[in-house]
């Protein structure tokens, strides 16, 4: 998340065209980001989200919440109305430091989704993309793809790989996100919503504010030796496979 509440991994869309619609998020916006945050509000909004999941499925709920939205500037997974400073800076870094390359391997580290400590190798490419074939060749069967319905992630809009491919279109880019699980999905979403409320309405120095900050940290980083060992081993293995893929 950038300093202006823009999710950088939703900000790489074509701002010269109509922005993507997310009617599911529009329907759930008030429940996802309520003006109050207490036990009663959490319970009431959970009922709204569960009702939506009952009608649209758990995948439909995840898509509505996480795919990206471009109307609610104070909400979660907000993609913005124009390229943010971080977006423009990343494009310049891509051009300056990777523009002379022939082949580039990307491992983009994320936390918060999937089984605890497991690093899911997520390829965000379309089912027909040459980069997906390269991911398959490099990582074997140990990868997932939202476009194929095999991933714990949905097909998000505006991820940063788009900006890389546009900035260096002549370069062969083979990219994955390495997504490490922490807490159960519902606990992670609750922490995100709590932190969003804190930034919009709360007091960082209060007891509630400090508790929420501890909650969001636990949702995205676990200070536990076994978790650290798992993510380290997975990272090293993935990097070795990526280097071997580049050399092949």
Secondary structure, DSSP 8 states (H G I E B T S, - for coil): --TTS--GGG--S-TTS-----HHHHHHHHHHT-S--SHHHHHHHHHHHHHHHHHHHHHHHHHHHHS-BSS-TTSTTB--SS--HHHHHHHHHHHHHHTT-SEEEEEEEEEEEEEET-EEEE--S-TT-HHHHHHHHHHTT--B-GGGT-SSS---SS-HHHHHHHHTTTSEEEEEEEEEE-S-HHHHHHHHHHHHHHHHH--TTSHHHHHHHHHHHHHH----HHHHHHHHHHHHHHHHHHHHHHH-
